[in-house]
Amino acid sequence: MATLITVVGPTAIGKTALSIRLANYYNAPIISCDSRQFYKEMTIGTAVPDAEELTAASHHFIQNRSITEDYSVGQFEKDSLEKLSELFEENEVVIMVGGSGLYVDAVLKGLDYFPDVDESIRVQLIADLEEFGIGHLQKQLQELDPLSYTTIAIDNPQRLIRALEVTIGTKIPFSTFKNKPKSPRSFHSIKIGINADRAIIYDRINQRVDLMMEQGLLDEVKQLLKHKELNALQTVGYKELFLYLENKMTLEEAIEEIKKNTRRFAKRQLTWFRKDPEILWFDYLTKFNAIIKEVETKI
């Protein structure tokens, strides 16, 4: 049966290197599910595989979009499943790699379906948030969809607004759209997680940020300053340097903020992935042969 081997873990842990070794071992192509590496204008700050890594194995969904294009996780689910269907015609194994938990789940499990709603509803909710505060929206959700009020992160404005816009736009509670049966996948899934002690992860993150700066991250960000409001650029490594370029912090402060925010991001990644009991976890120093031995028992 067609098998998709997915490599996950915190940022800077070595997922790219392992995915290439797996691709070479199985003579398999690689699909990236890193939500920041889709964009061709963002290279250094997203740790896109370098030229040597890209030629070591066939890669898909790397710098295939522009930051000016809207690209949702739902569209990625559709695109990736189409690509997998195509790749499995010639390959028994495909490798998927990335640290974006939602995008991994979209491919492996599928997303809940939510109907489109009038964009003006979101605009009004954002205006209400600014004028009346988050408590006003929380009370509104409690009245319209009590189940969502008790199950979503109501302190997160983005999730709160999303629940309200669907509820208001469809006149059906947001909670009724969640956890519906998903379409079964036509492939067998094996998940590999790479991890290390927190101090090691944080040290690797700090080293990577320093390397990015040496490689010219600041110049990359300068070229994107005029696009700083785009959704794709609301991400670690870019938003901090935008603040420096706007004289809102020193360069040293911006670099420290990148490191701090990347460490927080890594912590969120691990929190997400640790909820999945199907992931086979390995220390980042585990020998490749030991990983393969374990994977082979699952194929």
C-alpha positions in Angstrom: 0.0 0.0 0.0 1.1 3.6 -0.7 2.9 5.0 2.4 3.3 8.6 3.4 6.2 9.0 6.0 5.8 12.4 7.8 8.7 14.0 9.7 7.6 16.5 12.3 9.2 18.3 15.3 10.2 21.7 16.5 12.0 24.3 14.3 15.7 23.9 13.8 15.8 20.3 15.0 17.0 18.8 11.7 13.7 17.7 10.0 15.0 18.7 6.5 18.2 16.6 6.8 16.3 13.6 8.0 13.6 13.9 5.3 16.3 14.0 2.6 18.0 10.8 4.0 14.6 9.1 4.0 13.9 10.2 0.5 17.2 8.9 -0.7 16.7 5.6 1.2 13.3 5.0 -0.3 13.9 6.7 -3.6 11.0 8.9 -2.7 9.9 12.5 -3.4 9.3 15.1 -0.7 6.3 17.2 0.0 6.8 20.2 2.3 4.0 21.2 4.6 5.8 24.1 6.1 3.3 27.0 5.8 6.1 29.6 5.5 8.2 27.9 2.8 5.4 28.1 0.2 6.4 31.7 -0.6 9.1 32.4 -3.2 9.9 35.9 -1.7 10.8 34.4 1.6 14.0 32.3 1.6 16.4 33.0 4.4 13.9 33.7 7.2 11.9 30.5 6.4 15.0 28.2 6.3 14.1 27.0 2.8 16.3 24.0 1.9 19.5 25.2 0.1 20.3 24.4 -3.5 22.3 21.2 -2.6 19.4 19.9 -0.5 16.8 20.7 -3.2 18.8 18.7 -5.7 19.3 15.8 -3.4 15.6 14.8 -3.7 12.6 15.9 -5.6 10.7 18.6 -3.6 7.1 19.9 -3.9 5.4 22.9 -2.4 8.6 24.8 -1.8 8.5 28.5 -2.9 5.6 27.7 -5.3 3.5 30.7 -4.3 3.8 34.5 -4.0 3.2 36.4 -0.8 0.6 38.4 -2.7 -1.6 35.3 -3.2 -4.1 34.2 -0.6 -3.3 30.6 0.3 -5.3 28.8 2.9 -4.7 25.5 4.7 -7.9 24.2 3.1 -6.5 24.9 -0.4 -3.2 23.2 0.7 -5.2 20.1 1.7 -6.8 20.0 -1.7 -3.5 20.6 -3.6 -1.4 18.2 -1.5 -3.9 15.3 -1.9 -4.0 15.8 -5.6 -0.2 15.9 -5.7 0.0 12.7 -3.5 -2.3 10.9 -5.8 -0.1 11.8 -8.7 3.2 10.9 -6.9 1.8 7.5 -5.6 1.3 6.4 -9.2 5.1 6.1 -9.5 6.3 5.8 -5.9 5.4 3.4 -3.1 6.7 5.8 -0.5 6.4 9.6 -0.3 8.0 11.8 2.4 6.3 14.8 4.0 8.1 17.2 6.2 7.2 20.3 8.2 6.6 21.9 11.5 3.1 23.3 10.8 0.9 21.1 12.8 -2.4 22.3 11.3 -1.1 21.7 7.8 0.2 18.2 8.7 -3.3 17.3 10.1 -5.0 18.7 7.0 -3.1 16.2 4.8 -3.3 13.2 7.2 -6.8 13.7 8.7 -8.6 16.4 6.8 -10.2 19.6 8.0 -13.6 20.5 9.3 -15.7 22.1 6.6 -16.9 25.6 7.1 -19.1 27.4 4.5 -18.0 30.7 3.1 -19.6 33.7 4.7 -19.9 37.4 3.8 -16.6 39.1 4.4 -18.3 42.2 5.8 -19.2 40.2 8.9 -15.6 39.7 9.8 -14.9 43.4 9.1 -17.7 44.4 11.5 -16.5 42.0 14.2 -13.0 43.4 14.0 -14.4 46.9 14.4 -16.5 45.7 17.4 -13.4 44.2 18.9 -11.5 47.5 18.6 -14.4 49.6 19.9 -15.9 47.4 22.7 -13.1 45.0 23.6 -12.8 41.2 23.6 -15.4 40.8 26.4 -18.1 42.1 24.1 -17.4 39.4 21.5 -17.1 36.7 24.2 -20.5 37.5 25.5 -21.9 37.5 22.0 -20.5 34.0 21.3 -21.8 32.7 24.7 -25.3 33.7 23.7 -25.2 32.5 20.1 -23.1 29.3 20.5 -22.6 28.2 24.1 -20.7 25.0 23.1 -18.0 27.0 21.2 -17.8 29.4 24.1 -16.7 26.6 26.4 -14.5 24.7 23.9 -12.5 27.2 21.9 -9.7 29.6 23.1 -12.0 32.6 23.6 -9.0 34.7 24.7 -7.7 34.3 21.2 -9.3 37.1 19.1 -8.7 35.4 15.8 -10.5 32.2 16.9 -13.2 34.1 18.6 -13.9 36.1 15.5 -13.8 33.0 13.3 -16.5 31.3 15.5 -18.7 34.3 15.5 -18.5 35.0 11.7 -19.5 31.5 10.8 -22.3 31.5 13.4 -23.6 34.9 12.3 -23.1 34.3 8.6 -24.8 30.8 8.5 -27.2 31.3 11.4 -25.9 27.9 12.5 -23.6 27.5 15.5 -19.9 27.2 14.7 -19.7 24.1 16.9 -22.1 22.1 14.7 -19.6 22.2 11.8 -16.7 20.7 13.9 -15.7 17.1 14.2 -17.7 15.8 11.3 -16.5 12.5 9.7 -13.6 13.2 7.3 -12.8 11.6 4.0 -10.7 8.5 4.5 -7.1 8.7 3.1 -6.0 6.3 0.4 -2.5 5.9 1.8 -0.9 4.4 4.9 0.6 7.0 7.3 3.7 6.7 9.4 4.7 9.7 11.6 8.2 10.4 12.9 8.9 13.0 15.5 12.4 14.5 16.1 13.1 16.1 19.5 15.8 17.1 22.0 16.1 18.5 25.5 14.7 22.0 25.6 18.1 23.6 26.2 19.5 22.0 23.1 16.5 23.1 21.0 16.8 26.7 22.2 20.5 26.7 21.5 20.0 25.4 18.0 17.3 28.1 17.5 19.7 30.8 18.6 22.4 29.6 16.4 20.1 29.4 13.4 18.9 33.0 13.9 22.5 34.2 14.1 23.2 32.3 10.8 20.2 33.8 9.1 21.4 37.3 9.9 24.9 36.4 8.5 23.2 35.1 5.4 21.4 38.4 4.8 18.0 38.2 6.4 18.0 41.9 7.1 18.4 42.6 3.3 15.7 40.1 2.5 13.3 41.9 4.9 14.2 45.3 3.6 13.0 44.2 0.1 9.6 43.1 1.7 9.0 46.2 3.9 6.5 47.7 1.4 4.4 44.4 1.7 4.6 44.2 5.5 0.8 44.1 6.0 0.4 41.0 3.9 -0.7 37.9 5.9 2.3 35.8 4.8 4.7 38.3 6.4 3.0 38.2 9.9 5.6 35.7 11.0 8.6 35.4 13.2 11.8 36.8 11.7 10.1 39.3 9.5 7.8 41.2 11.8 10.6 41.9 14.3 12.9 43.3 11.6 10.1 45.4 10.2 9.9 47.1 13.7 13.7 47.7 13.5 13.4 49.2 10.0 10.6 51.5 11.4 13.0 52.6 14.2 10.8 51.0 16.8 13.6 48.9 18.3 17.3 48.5 17.9 18.8 45.7 15.7 20.1 43.9 18.7 16.6 44.0 20.3 15.0 42.8 17.1 17.4 39.8 16.9 16.7 38.9 20.5 12.9 39.1 19.8 13.3 36.8 16.9 15.1 34.3 19.1 12.5 34.6 21.9 9.5 34.3 19.5 11.1 31.4 17.7 11.6 29.6 21.0 7.9 30.2 21.8 6.9 28.9 18.4 9.0 25.7 19.0 7.2 25.2 22.3 3.8 25.5 20.6 4.9 23.0 17.9 5.8 20.4 20.5 2.6 21.0 22.4 0.6 20.3 19.2 2.6 17.2 18.2 2.7 15.6 21.6 -1.1 15.3 21.5 -0.7 12.7 18.7 -0.1 9.2 20.1 0.8 7.8 16.7 4.1 9.8 16.4 7.2 7.7 16.7 9.6 10.0 18.7 13.4 9.9 18.3 16.1 12.0 19.8 17.7 14.2 17.3 21.0 12.3 17.6 19.4 8.9 16.9 21.3 7.0 14.2 19.5 6.8 10.9 19.7 3.0 10.8 17.8 2.9 14.1 15.1 5.1 12.7 14.8 3.0 9.6 14.6 -0.2 11.6 11.6 1.2 13.5 9.9 2.6 10.4 10.2 -0.7 8.6 8.2 -2.4 11.3 5.3 0.0 10.5 5.3 -0.3 6.7 
